[in-house]
Amino acid sequence: MTSHIKTLAIALALSGVAATAAAETVLIHGEAGPNRGARAEALQWFADQIAERSDGEMRIDIQWGGALFKANAAMQSVGNGVADTGTVIAVYYPQEMAGYGISDLPLDNPDAWVGMRATDALMRKSDAIAQNLADKNLVYIGTFTTSAVHIGCADTAINTTDDIDGLKVRGTGAYGKVFGEFGANMVNMSIYDAYQGLDTGLLDCSQGYSYAVTALKQAEVMDSYTLLDWGQVGGVGIFMNLDVHESLSAEEQALLAEVGSDMADEFGRLITAANDAAVEAMRGQGVEVIKLSEEERAKLVAAGEPFIDEWVDTASRVGLPGDDLLTDYRSLIADYTEERDTQGYPWQRN
């Protein structure tokens, strides 16, 4: 049983005019995060566009702040019908969401828009990923990203990979594992606790995302911020209960896919601006902003390759064509990188 409902909106006319009735499709969306920040703004944009483009015949009712389920229960909750759609984070499901997890790999692409466009295209074109999701009673709708992974430090700075050795570091997925390979002492800590960790010395450095540094006020306890220009964590997106999806009309399904795809452009605009503003704010607070040299960045990229190979093995074990998906994804990254370089971002073209 799902929470998807068709409501009959009855408008009672005044002065003897006959009553009219129109069917309205309401979809319940579960979001573990709060109603603030760039992702929340993009999710609200998604809901607003669904209502606008359907002339009010379809509506998304967003339940914020984990009201329906926590982030680590999203996949099974949507599949079981606790919500019609929900925000699912792939890192919580390395086996079950292996196909989507390809967007979390350190693939030498730090650009948020390029990553989202490549991920969205792969998720829509791959029959293997679609079937893997269908086995979990899920359908892909659209994607977000946490954006590029960088690192901020207190009382130290990372200018080269040699500087990583011996540091106490809070890491993110494969990016954290690579830092461990360079000699970092990895600390298991949430990004939300990194402020205290940096302030008390439990951490020397914390990997994260520029907009999050500002949102969590971490610049107050950072002395340096190194732009790695390496990769991003992109496995964050909207998924839908398959049974509910199949109950919709073809026009409603197409609308969800259209707005879900367009969301990559809107969130790309929002997150790019938020990240740029965050880096400038850090400079204004006296944080040293460092950019790795191409030689040092290449060392990180090379050190990430074994973890990409691990993903291929994981994908293959769950029945996905890992090598083929990786080839397709890298090709899509190259295509959208070229589009950005030749045409600019979509929000810059008009």
WOWO-V192503 format. One record per backbone hydrogen bond with DSSP energy under -0.5 kcal/mol. CO is the residue of the C=O (numbers start at 0). NH is the residue of the N-H. E is the energy in kcal/mol with one decimal. If there is no record, write none. Layout:
# WOWO-V192503
co: (CO/CO)
nh: (NH/NH)
e: (E/E)
This chain:
# WOWO-V192503
co: (4/4/6/6/7/8/8/9/10/10/13/19/21/23/23/24/24/25/26/26/27/27/28/28/29/30/32/33/36/37/38/39/40/41/42/43/44/45/46/47/48/49/50/51/53/56/58/58/59/60/61/62/63/69/70/72/73/74/75/76/76/76/77/80/83/84/85/85/87/87/88/89/92/94/96/98/99/100/101/102/104/104/109/110/111/112/113/114/115/116/117/118/119/120/121/124/125/126/127/128/129/130/132/132/133/136/138/141/143/146/147/149/150/151/152/152/156/159/160/161/163/166/166/167/167/168/168/169/171/171/172/173/174/175/176/177/178/179/182/183/184/186/189/190/192/193/194/195/196/196/196/203/204/205/207/208/208/209/210/211/212/212/213/216/217/218/222/223/224/224/225/225/226/229/230/231/232/233/234/235/236/236/237/237/238/239/240/241/242/243/243/244/248/249/250/251/252/253/254/255/256/257/258/259/260/261/261/262/263/264/265/266/267/268/269/270/271/272/273/274/275/276/277/278/279/280/281/281/282/286/287/287/289/289/292/293/294/295/296/297/298/299/300/300/301/303/303/304/304/305/306/307/308/309/310/311/312/313/314/315/319/320/321/322/323/324/325/326/327/328/329/330/331/332/333/334/335/336/337/338/338/339/344/344/345)
nh: (6/25/8/23/9/10/21/11/12/19/16/10/8/6/25/26/58/4/28/60/83/84/30/62/86/65/64/35/40/41/42/43/44/45/46/47/48/49/50/51/52/53/55/54/56/24/26/60/61/28/63/30/66/72/73/76/77/78/79/80/81/82/80/2/240/29/87/238/89/236/91/92/96/97/100/101/102/103/104/233/106/231/147/114/115/116/117/118/119/120/121/122/123/124/125/126/129/130/131/132/133/134/135/137/136/241/239/237/235/232/149/207/225/205/222/223/158/162/163/164/166/168/184/203/204/170/186/206/174/175/176/177/178/179/180/181/183/182/165/185/168/188/192/193/196/197/198/199/200/201/202/153/169/151/149/211/212/213/214/215/217/218/216/219/220/221/287/152/226/289/150/227/291/108/148/233/145/235/89/143/87/238/140/141/85/138/244/245/246/246/247/247/252/253/254/255/256/257/258/259/260/261/262/142/263/264/265/266/267/268/269/270/271/272/273/274/275/276/277/278/279/280/281/282/283/284/284/286/285/288/224/289/226/291/296/297/298/299/300/301/302/303/303/304/304/306/307/307/308/309/310/311/312/313/314/315/316/317/319/318/321/324/325/326/327/328/329/330/331/332/333/334/335/336/337/338/339/340/341/342/343/343/347/348/348)
e: (-0.6/-2.1/-0.8/-2.5/-0.8/-0.6/-1.5/-0.7/-0.7/-1.5/-1.5/-2.1/-1.8/-2.6/-0.6/-0.5/-2.8/-1.6/-0.5/-3.1/-1.5/-2.3/-0.5/-3.3/-2.2/-2.4/-3.1/-1.7/-2.1/-2.2/-2.6/-2.4/-2.0/-2.3/-2.1/-2.7/-2.8/-2.1/-1.9/-2.6/-3.1/-1.2/-3.1/-1.3/-1.4/-3.1/-2.9/-0.5/-0.8/-2.7/-0.7/-2.4/-1.2/-1.9/-1.1/-1.7/-2.6/-2.2/-2.0/-0.6/-2.7/-0.7/-1.0/-0.6/-3.0/-2.2/-0.6/-2.5/-0.6/-2.3/-1.3/-2.5/-2.6/-1.4/-2.0/-1.1/-1.8/-2.0/-1.2/-1.4/-2.1/-0.5/-0.6/-2.5/-2.4/-2.7/-2.5/-2.4/-2.9/-2.3/-2.2/-2.6/-1.5/-1.8/-2.0/-0.8/-2.0/-2.4/-2.1/-2.4/-2.3/-1.9/-1.6/-2.0/-2.0/-2.4/-2.9/-2.6/-0.6/-1.1/-0.6/-2.4/-3.2/-2.7/-3.2/-1.8/-0.7/-1.1/-1.4/-0.8/-2.1/-0.7/-3.2/-3.0/-2.2/-0.6/-2.9/-2.8/-1.4/-1.0/-1.6/-2.1/-1.7/-1.9/-1.6/-1.2/-2.2/-1.5/-2.4/-0.9/-2.1/-1.1/-1.3/-0.8/-2.1/-2.8/-2.3/-2.3/-1.0/-0.9/-2.4/-2.6/-2.0/-2.2/-2.7/-0.6/-1.8/-1.4/-2.4/-2.6/-2.0/-0.7/-1.2/-1.3/-1.8/-1.1/-2.5/-2.5/-0.6/-2.7/-1.9/-0.8/-1.6/-0.8/-2.6/-0.7/-2.9/-1.9/-3.1/-3.7/-3.0/-0.5/-2.5/-1.5/-2.2/-1.9/-2.4/-2.5/-1.0/-0.7/-0.6/-1.2/-2.4/-2.2/-2.0/-2.1/-2.0/-2.5/-2.6/-2.2/-2.1/-2.3/-1.6/-0.6/-1.3/-0.9/-1.7/-3.2/-1.8/-2.0/-2.3/-3.1/-1.9/-1.9/-2.2/-2.5/-2.2/-2.3/-1.9/-2.1/-1.9/-2.2/-2.2/-2.1/-2.2/-1.2/-0.6/-2.4/-1.8/-0.5/-2.8/-0.6/-3.6/-0.5/-2.6/-2.2/-1.0/-1.3/-2.2/-2.5/-2.1/-1.1/-0.6/-0.5/-1.1/-0.8/-1.3/-0.5/-2.3/-1.8/-1.5/-1.9/-2.0/-2.4/-3.2/-2.4/-2.0/-1.4/-2.8/-1.4/-1.9/-2.7/-2.4/-2.2/-2.5/-2.7/-2.5/-2.0/-2.3/-2.4/-2.1/-2.3/-2.6/-2.1/-2.1/-2.1/-2.4/-2.4/-2.3/-2.9/-0.6/-1.9/-2.0/-0.5/-1.2)
